[in-house]
Amino acid sequence: MGAPVRVLVVDDSDDVRDSILLSLKRAGCAVNGCARGEEAVRMLAQEAYDVVVADLWMPGLDGVELTKIVRRDYPGTRVIAISGGGPGISLEANAALVEVWGAEATFVKPFDNELLIAQILSPAADR
């Protein structure tokens, strides 16, 4: 068995972030989490992650900008976007916007954590 998948979960909702982190831990992933995009950038500079799960709409550095940074500075790190919607933009537009910048998938809140885990652990997702 190989090393666990290292996942950074970035969401300003403590409940959402904690739920995802707990599910990922139970699935055998090595996880860290934070509430802000700026904090995620610092964490990425200090530790390698296989996957970043990022909320699109957060105060400060949002998930769209975070996705751009991850794709530019950490091209081997996969990005999965999560969103419950945002100001003046549809969920479909969110998904399209983030996929343009390199997210491999977008999950609409509320979603089944098992589907997210399946995406993270999917052999087809290995790059």
N, C-alpha and C positions, 0 to 999 in steps of 0.2 A: 504494500500500500504506500502511495506517495505522500508527500507533505500535504497538509490541509490547505485548501484554498483560502487565501488571505483576502478578507473583504473589509472595506471601509464604508460604513453607512453614514450618510450625511442628510439629516432631516431636522428641521427646527421644532418639530413636534416630538416631545419626549416620549409620548405614548407610542407613536408610530415607530420611532427609532428603536425603542426598547423592545417592542414586539418583534421587529425584524432581527435584531441582534440575538434575542433569545432563540428564535427559530433557527437561525444560522448556526449558533453554537450547538444546538441539539443535532444539527445535520453534520457536525464535525468540522465546521469551518473555523478558522482563526479570525476573530473579528475585533474591530474597534469602531467607535462611533463618535460623532460630534454633531453640533447643532448649526454650524455656520460654514459657509464655503471658505472663508479666510482661514479658519482653523484646519479645514481639510487640506488646503494647500500646504500649510506648515507640516501636517502629519505625513503627507505624501513625500515631502523633502527629507523626512527622517526615517521612513520605513517603506519598503516595497510592498505593494498590494497587487493582487491579481485582478481584482474587481472593485470598482467604486459604484455604490448605489447612491444616487443623488436625487434629492427632491428638487424639482425645477424652480419652485417659488419659495425663496427664503429671503429674509432681510440681508442687506449687504450683497456679497458676492453670491449670485443665484446659481442654480444648477446648470443653466445654459452656459454661463461664463465658465463655471467649473468644468463642464464637459470640454469646452474649447481648450482650457489649460491642460487637462489630463491628456487629451489627444495630442497636443503639441509637445508637452514636456515628458510624458510617460507613455509613449506609443504602444508599449506592450501591455498596458493596463486597460482592461475592458471597462466600459461605462454602461450602466443600466439606469435609466431615468424613471423616477416615480413622480406622480403628480395628482393632485386633487383639483386642479384647475388654477387659474390665475386671473389677474385683472385684465378684462377685455380680450381674452384669447381663449379659443375653444380647446378642449382636450385634444382633438384631432390636430389642431395647429401646433399645440405643444409637442406632440409626438413627432410631427414632421420636422419641426424646427430643430429638435434635439438630434434626430437621426441624421439630419444634414451635417451636424457638427461631430458625428461619430458615435453616438450611443447605439448599442446593438439592439436595444429594446426599450419600450416605454410601458410601464404598468400604471393603470389608473386606480387611484385610491377610492374606496377601499378595495384591496385585492387579496387573494389567497396567498399567504406567505409560501405555501408549498409550490405554487407556480413560479414564484420568484426564485426559490431554491433550485427548482428544476432547471431554470434558465442559467443560473450560476454554475451548476454542476454538470450541465449538458456536455457530453463529449463533442457535439457539433460546435459548441461554443469555444472549444480549445483552439487556440490560434498559435 
